Amino acid sequence: MENTATDPTLSGASIKLANNENENLLRIFFIACVAAIGGFLFGFDSGVINGTVDGLIGAFNSDNVVTGFNVASMLLGCAIGALIAGKSADHFGRKKVLLATAVLFIISAWGSGIAGASGEFIIYRLIGGLAVGAASIITPAYISEIAPARLRGTLTSIQQIAIILGLFFSFLSNYSLVQISGNSTDVLWFGFDTWRWMFWIELVPATMFLVTLLFIPESPRFLAMKNKQQAGLKTLSQLFGAKNAKSMWEEIRQSLGNSEKTKITNLFQAGTFSLKPVVYISIGLAILQQLVGINVVFYYGAVLWQAVGFSESDALFINIISGVISLVACFITLSLIDKIGRKPFLLIGSIGMTFSLVGLVVAFSNGTIDPQGQLQLGDWGFTALVQANLYVFFFNLSWGPVMWVMLGEIFPNNIRGLGLGVAGLAQWLANFLVTMTFPILLAGGGLALAYSLYAFFAFISVLFVIYLVTETKGTKLENV
């Protein structure tokens, strides 16, 4: 038998092939990280509002309803941005939509800080919402389209880690600025209040996003939709090697059928007015991710902990702790999702959230109201803090990253952008509903009532996963 191990030619060829594969993987990882800066801005823009609520109330003299709309107004922009971005990405390309998103982030960050009245503030937050909504669906779609099947879950999960990093750094930034000034409503630098600087900090990552996007390629799936073969083969060669490019191109083109355009009718079953099952599943995933109430923690964390007796500084520090716990959970999912699969993570998360939310309801129900009308938890305060962070952990272990992974991969190539737009619209409308109603629930029935509703939907998510979610790990996009 020939000893191939001593053949220097074969050995050299193997080493070269391995080096090329490693270079391709590094290139794909870099591209995924650049796209995920959109997720970072998604998280930062969503979380920065957490520390500015007192400043907004003082600056604009708003009541509970107006404050709720100031916070939630961005989410209407998110819903519109998600819907428009899906169709736009199929028409103009994923990269161009991401570039437009970066510009909108810059405009929103600057404008939110200079706003002098609620109306002006809401306009800039709506612009930011357009950016967040677009980034929320195009980033996972783009990453899923440039990732190899065996690593798609891992790479797409970078989106959620980026979102949590964005939230974490917005919490850390808010906390640090308050430590310098003393309060979010106090003047910080150049005569401007601290809460305004909280928004302006976002200009740094937003500008970085705009610049780095110039160095990534267009999605090969989009290029195939537009039948741009030369550009598509070049991108596939850079990502997966020249040897695989031709066969991958043919496979993608075959999956698209004869149409180079996405049509709204593609979302419906042939000859009927009924949406395809995959569209219903995507809407269910998107809505339930919000109805479990996670963004109450993200947007109103400081308000929540101040409502049970913590100072503003302590409440902002608790947000930082929650951010660290979220990151740990996301890294666990990142390392295991392509081994264990999507469905087990969703199920574990749904069960964990249900029990931890019930624990929060019990803690809040055992509190007392002091003469100032503030909820005092006493010995139940520690229980509430633990249960809240368990809830955050289970969410970011499961529905946080996995929902975005599944939305990025369950749609056929020829309706991915459009389908994501519909799911994104549903997700952000549900987000708006939860965010807008929380201050009202807090003023009316208290925290126990609000979290009872979130616990109910967490239980519904358990049933949804068991009966309606299908596993997709390790499957090529063209075969899902």
C-alpha positions in Angstrom: 0.0 0.0 0.0 1.3 3.5 -0.9 2.2 5.6 2.0 0.5 8.9 1.2 1.6 10.4 4.5 5.1 10.8 3.1 4.0 12.3 -0.2 5.1 15.9 0.0 2.9 16.9 -2.9 -0.2 15.5 -1.4 0.7 16.8 2.0 1.3 20.3 0.6 -2.0 20.2 -1.3 -3.9 19.2 1.9 -2.3 21.9 3.9 -3.1 24.5 1.2 -6.7 23.3 1.1 -7.0 23.4 4.9 -5.5 26.9 4.9 -8.0 28.0 2.2 -10.9 26.6 4.2 -9.7 28.4 7.3 -9.4 31.7 5.4 -12.9 31.3 4.0 -14.3 30.6 7.5 -12.5 33.7 8.9 -13.8 35.8 6.1 -17.4 34.5 6.7 -17.0 35.2 10.5 -15.8 38.7 9.8 -18.7 39.4 7.4 -21.1 38.0 10.0 -19.7 40.2 12.7 -19.9 43.3 10.5 -23.5 42.6 9.7 -24.2 42.0 13.4 -23.2 45.5 14.3 -26.7 46.2 13.1 -27.8 43.9 15.9 -25.6 45.8 18.3 -27.3 49.1 17.3 -30.6 47.4 17.5 -29.8 46.5 21.2 -28.2 49.9 22.0 -31.0 51.9 20.5 -33.6 49.8 22.3 -31.9 49.8 25.7 -30.6 53.4 25.8 -34.2 54.6 26.5 -34.1 52.7 29.8 -32.0 55.3 31.5 -33.6 58.4 29.9 -37.2 58.0 31.1 -36.8 60.4 34.1 -35.1 62.9 31.8 -37.9 62.7 29.2 -40.5 63.2 31.9 -38.7 66.3 33.2 -37.8 67.8 29.8 -41.2 67.2 28.2 -43.5 67.3 31.3 -45.3 64.1 30.2 -47.7 61.9 32.0 -47.8 58.0 32.0 -49.5 57.7 28.7 -47.3 60.2 26.9 -44.2 58.7 28.5 -45.2 55.3 27.3 -45.6 56.6 23.8 -42.2 58.4 24.0 -40.7 55.1 24.8 -42.8 53.0 22.5 -42.9 55.3 19.5 -39.7 53.8 18.1 -41.5 50.5 17.9 -44.0 51.8 15.4 -41.0 52.8 13.2 -39.6 49.3 13.8 -42.8 47.7 12.5 -42.7 49.9 9.4 -39.0 49.4 8.9 -39.3 45.6 9.1 -42.1 45.5 6.6 -40.4 47.9 4.1 -36.9 46.3 4.6 -38.0 42.8 3.6 -39.3 43.9 0.2 -36.5 46.4 -0.3 -33.9 43.8 0.4 -35.4 41.6 -2.3 -35.4 44.5 -4.7 -32.2 46.5 -3.9 -30.1 43.9 -2.1 -29.3 43.1 1.5 -26.1 45.2 1.6 -27.8 48.4 0.3 -30.6 48.1 2.9 -28.0 47.7 5.7 -26.1 50.8 4.5 -29.4 52.8 4.5 -30.0 51.4 8.0 -26.6 52.7 9.2 -27.4 56.2 8.0 -30.8 56.2 9.8 -29.1 55.1 13.1 -26.8 58.1 12.9 -29.7 60.6 12.2 -31.8 59.1 15.0 -29.0 59.1 17.6 -28.2 62.8 17.0 -31.8 63.9 16.7 -33.0 62.1 19.8 -30.4 64.0 21.9 -31.2 67.4 20.5 -35.0 67.1 20.6 -36.7 70.0 22.5 -40.2 68.6 22.6 -42.1 65.3 22.6 -43.2 65.7 19.0 -39.6 66.3 17.7 -38.3 63.5 19.9 -40.9 61.0 18.6 -40.0 61.8 15.0 -36.3 61.0 15.6 -37.3 57.9 17.5 -39.5 56.8 14.6 -36.4 57.2 12.3 -34.4 55.1 14.7 -37.3 52.6 14.7 -37.1 52.3 10.9 -33.4 51.4 11.3 -33.9 48.9 14.1 -36.8 47.2 12.3 -34.8 46.9 9.2 -31.7 45.7 11.0 -33.7 43.2 13.0 -34.7 41.2 10.0 -32.0 41.9 7.4 -29.1 41.0 9.6 -30.1 37.4 10.4 -31.3 36.9 6.8 -28.0 38.1 5.4 -25.9 36.1 7.9 -28.0 32.9 7.2 -27.4 33.4 3.4 -23.6 33.7 3.7 -23.1 31.0 6.3 -22.4 27.2 5.7 -25.3 25.0 6.9 -23.2 23.3 9.6 -22.4 26.7 11.2 -25.6 28.7 10.3 -27.1 28.5 13.8 -23.9 29.6 15.5 -23.2 32.5 13.1 -26.8 33.7 13.1 -26.7 33.6 16.9 -24.0 36.3 16.8 -27.0 38.6 16.0 -28.5 38.0 19.5 -25.1 38.3 21.2 -24.7 41.7 19.3 -28.2 42.8 20.5 -27.3 41.9 24.1 -23.9 43.6 23.8 -25.7 46.7 22.5 -28.2 46.5 25.4 -25.3 45.9 27.9 -23.2 48.8 26.6 -26.2 51.1 26.6 -26.9 50.1 30.3 -23.2 50.5 31.1 -23.0 53.8 29.3 -26.1 55.1 31.0 -24.8 54.0 34.4 -21.4 55.5 33.9 -22.8 58.9 32.7 -25.1 59.1 35.8 -22.1 58.3 38.0 -20.3 61.3 36.5 -23.2 63.7 36.6 -25.2 62.4 39.6 -28.6 62.1 37.8 -29.9 61.6 34.3 -31.6 65.0 34.5 -28.4 66.9 35.6 -26.2 68.8 33.2 -23.1 66.8 32.1 -20.9 68.3 29.4 -21.2 71.6 27.4 -24.4 72.5 29.1 -26.4 69.5 27.9 -28.3 67.1 30.3 -27.0 63.6 30.9 -29.9 61.9 29.2 -29.1 63.6 25.9 -25.5 62.3 26.0 -27.0 58.8 26.5 -28.4 59.0 23.0 -25.3 60.7 21.5 -22.9 57.9 22.6 -24.6 55.8 19.9 -23.0 57.9 17.1 -19.7 56.0 17.6 -20.9 52.4 16.8 -23.4 53.8 14.1 -20.5 55.4 12.2 -18.4 52.3 12.6 -21.3 50.2 11.1 -21.6 52.5 8.1 -17.8 52.3 7.3 -17.4 48.5 7.8 -20.4 47.7 5.6 -18.4 49.0 2.6 -16.1 46.0 2.9 -18.6 43.1 2.8 -20.1 41.5 -0.3 -23.7 41.3 -1.4 -25.6 38.1 -0.4 -25.1 35.3 -3.1 -28.8 34.4 -2.7 -29.8 37.9 -3.7 -27.4 37.9 -6.6 -29.0 34.6 -7.7 -32.5 36.2 -7.5 -31.2 38.9 -9.9 -29.4 36.3 -12.0 -26.1 38.1 -11.6 -24.1 35.0 -12.2 -20.6 36.5 -12.5 -20.9 38.5 -9.2 -22.6 35.5 -7.5 -19.9 33.0 -8.5 -17.2 35.4 -7.3 -18.9 35.8 -3.9 -19.5 32.1 -3.5 -15.8 31.4 -4.5 -14.6 33.9 -1.8 -16.9 32.3 0.8 -16.8 28.6 0.0 -14.0 28.1 -2.5 -14.0 28.1 -6.3 -14.4 24.3 -6.3 -17.9 24.5 -4.7 -19.1 27.8 -6.2 -20.6 26.4 -9.5 -22.6 23.6 -7.9 -23.8 26.0 -5.1 -24.9 28.6 -7.7 -26.9 26.0 -9.6 -28.6 24.7 -6.4 -29.6 28.2 -5.4 -30.9 29.1 -8.8 -32.9 25.9 -8.9 -34.5 26.7 -5.5 -35.7 30.0 -6.8 -37.7 28.6 -9.7 -38.3 30.7 -12.8 -39.2 33.9 -11.0 -36.6 36.6 -10.3 -39.2 38.7 -8.4 -40.8 38.2 -5.1 -44.6 38.5 -5.1 -47.0 38.9 -2.2 -49.0 36.0 -3.6 -46.0 33.7 -2.9 -46.9 34.0 0.8 -50.3 32.3 0.1 -51.1 28.7 -0.7 -51.9 28.2 -4.3 -55.4 29.3 -5.3 -56.4 30.3 -1.8 -56.4 33.3 0.5 -54.7 31.2 3.3 -51.1 32.0 4.2 -48.6 29.2 3.8 -48.0 27.3 7.1 -44.4 28.6 7.3 -45.8 32.2 7.4 -48.1 31.4 10.3 -45.3 29.7 12.2 -43.0 32.7 11.6 -45.7 35.1 12.9 -46.3 32.9 15.9 -42.6 32.8 16.7 -42.3 36.6 16.3 -45.3 37.5 18.4 -44.7 35.1 21.3 -41.1 36.3 21.6 -42.6 39.7 22.6 -45.7 38.7 24.5 -43.6 37.0 27.2 -42.7 40.6 28.2 -38.9 40.6 27.8 -38.7 44.2 26.6 -40.4 45.4 29.7 -37.1 44.5 31.4 -35.0 46.0 28.6 -37.0 49.3 28.2 -38.3 49.8 31.8 -35.8 47.9 33.9 -34.7 51.1 35.7 -38.3 52.1 36.3 -39.3 48.6 37.5 -36.5 48.4 40.1 -37.1 51.9 41.3 -40.8 51.0 41.6 -39.8 48.4 44.2 -37.6 50.7 46.2 -34.1 50.7 44.5 -32.4 54.1 43.8 -31.8 55.2 40.2 -28.1 54.3 40.4 -28.8 50.9 41.9 -31.5 50.2 39.3 -29.1 51.0 36.5 -26.5 48.8 38.0 -29.0 45.9 38.2 -29.5 46.4 34.4 -25.8 45.8 33.9 -26.0 42.5 35.9 -28.9 41.4 33.7 -26.8 42.3 30.7 -23.9 40.0 31.8 -26.4 37.2 32.5 -27.9 37.6 29.1 -24.5 37.4 27.5 -23.6 34.2 29.3 -26.9 32.6 28.2 -26.3 33.7 24.6 -22.8 32.2 24.5 -24.1 28.9 25.8 -26.6 28.9 22.9 -23.9 30.0 20.4 -21.7 27.0 21.3 -24.5 24.4 21.3 -27.3 25.4 18.9 -25.8 23.5 15.9 -25.3 20.4 18.0 -28.5 20.3 20.1 -30.8 22.1 17.7 -33.3 24.9 17.7 -36.4 23.2 19.1 -34.8 21.9 22.4 -33.5 25.4 23.2 -37.0 26.9 22.6 -38.7 24.4 24.8 -36.2 24.7 27.7 -36.5 28.5 27.5 -40.3 28.5 27.4 -40.6 26.2 30.5 -37.9 28.2 32.4 -39.6 31.5 31.6 -43.0 30.3 32.7 -41.7 29.2 36.1 -39.6 32.3 36.7 -42.4 34.7 35.7 -44.7 32.9 38.1 -42.0 33.4 40.8 -42.0 37.1 40.0 -45.8 37.3 40.3 -45.7 35.6 43.7 -43.0 38.1 44.9 -44.8 41.1 43.6 -48.1 39.9 45.1 -46.5 39.7 48.5 -45.4 43.3 48.5 -46.9 46.2 50.4 -47.7 49.8 49.3 -46.0 52.5 51.4 -47.6 56.0 52.1 -45.9 57.4 49.0 -47.7 54.7 46.9 -44.5 52.8 46.2 -44.4 49.0 46.2 -42.1 47.6 49.0 -41.1 44.0 48.7 -39.2 43.6 51.9 -37.9 40.0 52.2 -39.4 39.3 48.8 -37.0 41.8 47.1 -34.2 39.2 46.8 -36.6 36.6 45.4 -37.8 39.1 42.8 -34.3 39.9 41.8 -33.3 36.3 41.4 -36.5 35.3 39.5 -36.1 38.3 37.2 -32.6 37.3 36.3 -33.6 33.7 35.8 -36.2 34.9 33.4 -33.7 37.0 31.5 -31.3 34.0 31.4 -33.9 31.6 30.0 -35.1 34.1 27.4 -31.6 34.7 26.1 -30.8 31.0 26.2 -33.7 30.4 23.9 -36.3 32.7 22.3 -33.8 35.6 22.2 -31.3 34.1 19.7 -33.2 31.1 18.4 -36.3 33.0 17.1 -34.0 35.1 14.9 -32.1 32.0 13.7 -35.3 30.3 12.7 -36.8 33.3 11.0 -33.6 33.7 9.0 -33.7 30.1 7.7 -37.3 28.7 7.5 -38.4 30.7 4.5 -37.7 29.5 0.9 -35.2 31.7 -1.0 -37.8 33.2 -3.2 -39.9 34.7 -0.3 -37.3 35.1 2.4 -37.2 38.9 2.4 -40.9 39.3 2.1 -41.7 36.6 4.6 -39.2 38.2 7.1 -40.9 41.5 6.6 -44.3 40.1 7.5 -42.9 38.4 10.6 -40.9 41.5 11.5 -44.1 43.6 11.3 -45.9 41.2 13.6 -43.0 41.1 16.0 -42.7 44.9 16.4 -46.4 45.5 16.6 -46.5 43.0 19.5 -43.5 44.7 21.0 -45.3 48.1 20.7 -48.4 46.7 22.4 -46.4 45.3 25.4 -44.2 48.4 25.8 -47.1 50.8 25.5 -49.3 49.0 28.0 -46.8 48.4 30.7 -46.9 51.9 32.3 -50.7 51.7 32.2 -50.7 48.2 33.8 -48.1 49.5 36.4 -50.3 52.4 37.3 -53.5 50.4 37.3 -53.1 46.8 38.5 -49.4 46.8 39.5 -46.5 44.6 38.6 -48.3 41.4 39.6 -51.0 41.8 37.0 -48.5 42.7 34.2 -46.3 39.7 34.9 -49.3 37.4 35.2 -50.1 38.2 31.6 -46.5 37.5 30.5 -46.4 34.2 32.4 -49.6 33.1 30.6 -48.0 33.8 27.2 -44.8 32.0 28.3 -47.0 28.9 29.0 -48.6 29.3 25.5 -45.1 29.3 24.0 -44.5 25.9 25.6 -47.5 24.4 23.7 -46.5 26.3 20.5 -43.0 24.8 20.5 -44.2 21.2 21.2 -46.9 21.1 18.6 -45.9 23.5 15.8 -42.1 24.0 15.6 -40.0 21.8 13.4 -36.3 21.3 13.8 -34.0 22.9 11.1 -30.4 22.3 12.3 -27.8 21.3 9.7 -30.2 21.6 6.8 -29.2 23.7 3.7 -31.3 26.8 3.1 -32.4 25.3 -0.2 -33.7 22.2 1.5 -35.4 23.8 4.6 
